[in-house]
Amino acid sequence: MNGGRPWFRMLALVLGFAFLYVPIISLVVFSFNESRLVTVWGGFSTKWYGALLRNQQIIDAAVLSLEIAAIAATVAVALGTLTGMALARFGPFRGRTLLSGMATAPLVMPEVITGLSLLLLFVTLEQLIGWPSGRGMTTIIIAHITFAMAFVTVVVQSRLAQVDESLEEAAQDLGARPAKVFFLVTLPIIFPALLSGWLLAFTLSLDDLVIASFVSGPGSSTLPMVVFSKVRLGVSPDINALATILIGVVAIGVAVAGSGADPWAGHGWPAYTWHCGGSSSMLATAK
């Protein structure tokens, strides 16, 4: 059975990869097109990259999106870590089911419903207490924290479920206070999960269009919103150039991550924790 029809498996593999990557390759190729028509090749040129750098609307939207994503991801990691710790370490407590349900609800909630509910919340708050004053960067950040925190909570809770609690108990037996146990024992062990959660939250925030469309206001258009508004009128070559730059950044990140290089090697406790997995030496440090 394993040796039957190898050509069919190879054909399916080729067709699958072609379906995924041929559109991306064509987008990259046409970003160097001399012609403004994205379906007609007019010769090699990089002028659209220059046009992209001179497009102040896209530059401002990109800077705004990066700021929102960085702030939202950082706050989401902090809140998601606290929520994951509560669900994974505190055992049964009153309201645990409610907390777990509220923390994971954004994972399955349609984005349209989430965006509409947040818009109504912001409008009501503005009428009652005068904050937030209009929709803008602040409301987008709050909205992105709301759904990104759910993803971080799941990642951190799953990692904590795999951590041997005897390490934390041993550190406490050695006289370490709970805060010291967390920062010197628990935090180094779950650091890869925190980093993964931050990157996931950053990507989700940077890529969001639907929710941001509900909670944004004049002068606060994110990069996906600007790109979507331009694509509705037809794909312009500078959008292809922007997409090519993003693809290049992602490709470099994937290559670095896949190379097996440890950026923390020799620079502190994260590398020590990844390679040693938590040991008596770390417990002695927590003493």
C-alpha positions as CSV (number, residue, x, y, z in Angstrom):
1,M,0.0,0.0,0.0
2,N,2.8,2.4,0.9
3,G,4.5,1.8,-2.5
4,G,1.4,2.2,-4.6
5,R,0.9,5.1,-7.0
6,P,3.9,7.3,-5.9
7,W,3.2,9.6,-8.9
8,F,-0.2,10.4,-7.4
9,R,1.2,11.5,-4.1
10,M,3.9,13.5,-5.8
11,L,1.3,15.2,-8.1
12,A,-0.9,16.1,-5.2
13,L,2.1,17.5,-3.4
14,V,3.1,19.6,-6.4
15,L,-0.4,20.9,-7.0
16,G,-0.8,21.7,-3.3
17,F,2.4,23.8,-3.2
18,A,1.6,25.4,-6.5
19,F,-1.8,26.4,-5.2
20,L,-0.2,28.0,-2.2
21,Y,2.9,29.7,-3.6
22,V,2.3,30.5,-7.3
23,P,0.1,33.5,-6.4
24,I,2.7,34.7,-4.0
25,I,5.5,34.3,-6.6
26,S,3.4,36.1,-9.2
27,L,2.8,39.0,-6.8
28,V,6.6,39.3,-6.1
29,V,7.4,39.2,-9.8
30,F,4.8,41.9,-10.8
31,S,6.1,44.2,-8.0
32,F,9.1,44.7,-10.3
33,N,6.9,45.4,-13.3
34,E,7.5,48.6,-15.3
35,S,3.9,48.8,-16.4
36,R,1.2,50.0,-14.1
37,L,-1.0,47.2,-15.3
38,V,-0.6,44.2,-12.9
39,T,-1.5,41.7,-15.7
40,V,0.9,43.0,-18.4
41,W,4.6,42.7,-18.1
42,G,6.3,45.9,-19.2
43,G,9.9,45.2,-18.2
44,F,11.9,45.1,-15.0
45,S,11.8,48.1,-12.8
46,T,12.0,49.0,-9.1
47,K,10.2,52.3,-9.4
48,W,7.2,51.1,-7.5
49,Y,9.3,50.6,-4.4
50,G,10.3,54.2,-4.6
51,A,6.7,55.1,-5.1
52,L,5.8,53.1,-2.0
53,L,8.4,55.0,0.1
54,R,6.9,58.3,-1.1
55,N,3.4,57.2,-0.3
56,Q,2.9,59.0,3.0
57,Q,-0.5,57.4,3.6
58,I,0.9,53.9,3.6
59,I,3.9,54.9,5.7
60,D,1.7,56.5,8.3
61,A,-0.6,53.5,8.4
62,A,2.3,51.1,8.7
63,V,3.9,53.0,11.6
64,L,0.5,53.2,13.3
65,S,-0.1,49.4,12.8
66,L,3.3,48.5,14.2
67,E,2.8,50.8,17.3
68,I,-0.7,49.3,17.9
69,A,0.6,45.7,17.4
70,A,3.6,46.2,19.8
71,I,1.5,47.8,22.6
72,A,-1.4,45.3,22.2
73,A,0.9,42.3,22.1
74,T,2.8,43.4,25.2
75,V,-0.3,44.1,27.3
76,A,-1.9,40.9,26.0
77,V,1.1,38.9,27.2
78,A,1.0,40.4,30.6
79,L,-2.8,39.8,31.1
80,G,-2.7,36.5,29.3
81,T,0.1,35.2,31.6
82,L,-1.8,36.2,34.7
83,T,-5.0,34.5,33.4
84,G,-3.1,31.4,32.4
85,M,-1.4,31.3,35.8
86,A,-4.7,31.6,37.6
87,L,-6.3,28.8,35.5
88,A,-3.3,26.4,35.7
89,R,-2.0,26.9,39.2
90,F,-4.8,28.1,41.5
91,G,-7.0,25.0,41.3
92,P,-10.8,25.2,41.7
93,F,-12.0,28.6,42.8
94,R,-15.3,30.5,42.6
95,G,-15.7,32.0,39.2
96,R,-13.1,29.7,37.5
97,T,-15.6,28.5,34.9
98,L,-16.7,32.0,34.1
99,L,-13.1,33.2,33.9
100,S,-12.1,30.3,31.6
101,G,-15.2,30.9,29.4
102,M,-14.6,34.7,29.1
103,A,-10.9,34.2,28.4
104,T,-11.5,31.8,25.5
105,A,-14.7,33.3,24.1
106,P,-12.8,35.6,21.6
107,L,-11.2,32.5,20.1
108,V,-14.6,31.3,18.7
109,M,-16.5,34.6,18.5
110,P,-17.0,35.9,14.9
111,E,-14.9,39.0,14.4
112,V,-17.9,41.0,13.2
113,I,-19.7,40.3,16.5
114,T,-16.6,41.2,18.5
115,G,-16.1,44.4,16.6
116,L,-19.7,45.5,16.8
117,S,-19.9,44.8,20.5
118,L,-16.7,46.7,21.2
119,L,-18.0,49.6,19.2
120,L,-21.2,49.7,21.2
121,L,-19.2,49.5,24.4
122,F,-17.0,52.5,23.5
123,V,-20.0,54.6,22.4
124,T,-21.8,53.8,25.7
125,L,-18.7,54.6,27.8
126,E,-18.2,57.9,25.9
127,Q,-21.8,58.9,26.7
128,L,-21.5,57.9,30.4
129,I,-18.1,59.0,31.4
130,G,-16.7,60.8,28.4
131,W,-14.0,58.3,27.7
132,P,-12.8,57.3,25.2
133,S,-13.2,60.5,23.4
134,G,-14.0,59.3,19.9
135,R,-12.5,56.3,18.2
136,G,-8.9,56.1,17.3
137,M,-5.6,54.4,18.3
138,T,-6.7,53.9,21.9
139,T,-9.9,52.0,21.0
140,I,-8.0,49.9,18.5
141,I,-5.4,48.9,21.1
142,I,-8.1,48.0,23.6
143,A,-9.9,45.9,21.0
144,H,-6.8,44.1,19.9
145,I,-5.8,43.3,23.5
146,T,-9.3,41.8,24.1
147,F,-8.9,39.1,21.5
148,A,-5.1,38.7,21.5
149,M,-5.2,38.0,25.3
150,A,-7.3,34.9,24.6
151,F,-4.6,33.4,22.4
152,V,-1.8,34.2,24.9
153,T,-3.9,32.6,27.7
154,V,-4.2,29.3,25.9
155,V,-0.5,29.2,25.0
156,V,0.6,30.0,28.6
157,Q,-1.9,27.7,30.2
158,S,-0.9,24.8,28.0
159,R,2.8,25.4,28.8
160,L,2.2,25.6,32.6
161,A,0.2,22.4,32.4
162,Q,3.4,20.7,31.3
163,V,5.7,22.2,33.9
164,D,6.7,20.0,36.8
165,E,5.3,21.8,39.9
166,S,7.9,20.1,42.1
167,L,10.4,22.6,40.8
168,E,8.4,25.5,42.2
169,E,7.7,23.6,45.4
170,A,11.4,22.8,45.8
171,A,12.3,26.5,45.4
172,Q,9.7,27.4,48.1
173,D,11.2,24.7,50.4
174,L,14.6,26.4,50.0
175,G,13.1,29.6,51.3
176,A,12.2,31.5,48.1
177,R,9.2,33.7,48.3
178,P,6.4,33.2,45.7
179,A,7.4,36.3,43.6
180,K,11.0,35.1,43.5
181,V,9.9,31.6,42.5
182,F,7.9,33.0,39.7
183,F,10.7,35.2,38.3
184,L,13.6,32.8,38.8
185,V,11.9,29.4,38.3
186,T,8.6,29.6,36.5
187,L,9.2,32.6,34.2
188,P,12.4,31.1,32.6
189,I,10.6,27.8,32.0
190,I,7.6,29.4,30.3
191,F,9.6,32.1,28.5
192,P,9.4,30.3,25.1
193,A,5.6,30.3,25.5
194,L,5.6,34.0,26.4
195,L,7.7,34.8,23.3
196,S,5.4,32.6,21.1
197,G,2.3,34.3,22.6
198,W,3.8,37.8,22.0
199,L,4.6,37.0,18.3
200,L,1.2,35.5,17.8
201,A,-0.6,38.5,19.4
202,F,1.6,40.9,17.4
203,T,0.8,39.1,14.1
204,L,-2.9,38.9,14.8
205,S,-3.0,42.6,15.7
206,L,-1.0,43.6,12.6
207,D,-3.2,41.5,10.4
208,D,-6.6,42.6,11.8
209,L,-9.0,44.3,9.5
210,V,-12.6,43.6,10.6
211,I,-12.4,44.6,14.3
212,A,-10.2,47.6,13.5
213,S,-12.8,48.8,10.9
214,F,-15.4,49.0,13.7
215,V,-13.4,50.7,16.4
216,S,-11.2,53.1,14.4
217,G,-12.0,56.7,13.6
218,P,-10.8,59.5,11.2
219,G,-7.0,59.6,11.1
220,S,-6.5,56.2,12.6
221,S,-6.6,53.9,9.6
222,T,-4.3,50.8,10.0
223,L,-2.3,49.3,7.2
224,P,-4.8,46.5,6.5
225,M,-7.5,49.1,6.2
226,V,-5.5,51.3,3.8
227,V,-4.5,48.3,1.7
228,F,-8.1,47.0,1.6
229,S,-9.4,50.4,0.5
230,K,-6.9,50.6,-2.3
231,V,-7.5,47.0,-3.5
232,R,-11.2,47.7,-3.8
233,L,-10.3,50.2,-6.6
234,G,-7.9,47.8,-8.2
235,V,-4.5,46.4,-7.3
236,S,-1.8,49.0,-7.8
237,P,1.9,48.0,-8.2
238,D,3.0,49.8,-5.0
239,I,0.7,47.4,-3.1
240,N,2.6,44.5,-4.7
241,A,5.8,46.1,-3.5
242,L,4.5,46.4,0.0
243,A,3.4,42.8,0.0
244,T,6.8,41.7,-1.3
245,I,8.5,43.6,1.5
246,L,6.3,41.9,4.1
247,I,6.9,38.5,2.5
248,G,10.7,39.1,2.6
249,V,10.5,40.0,6.3
250,V,8.5,36.9,7.1
251,A,10.8,34.7,5.0
252,I,13.9,36.1,6.9
253,G,12.2,35.4,10.2
254,V,11.3,31.9,9.2
255,A,14.8,31.2,8.0
256,V,16.4,32.5,11.2
257,A,14.0,30.4,13.3
258,G,14.6,27.3,11.2
259,S,18.3,27.6,11.3
260,G,18.3,26.5,14.9
261,A,20.3,29.5,16.1
262,D,19.7,30.4,19.7
263,P,19.7,34.2,20.0
264,W,19.8,33.9,23.8
265,A,22.9,31.7,23.9
266,G,25.4,33.1,26.4
267,H,23.1,36.1,27.2
268,G,21.2,35.0,30.2
269,W,18.7,32.7,31.7
270,P,16.3,31.9,28.8
271,A,19.0,29.9,27.0
272,Y,20.0,28.2,30.2
273,T,16.4,27.2,30.8
274,W,15.8,25.9,27.3
275,H,18.9,23.8,27.3
276,C,18.7,22.6,30.9
277,G,14.9,22.5,31.2
278,G,15.1,23.6,34.9
279,S,17.6,22.1,37.3
280,S,18.8,22.1,40.8
281,S,21.2,24.9,39.9
282,M,18.3,27.2,39.1
283,L,16.6,26.2,42.3
284,A,19.8,27.0,44.2
285,T,19.7,30.4,42.5
286,A,16.2,31.0,43.7
287,K,17.2,30.3,47.3
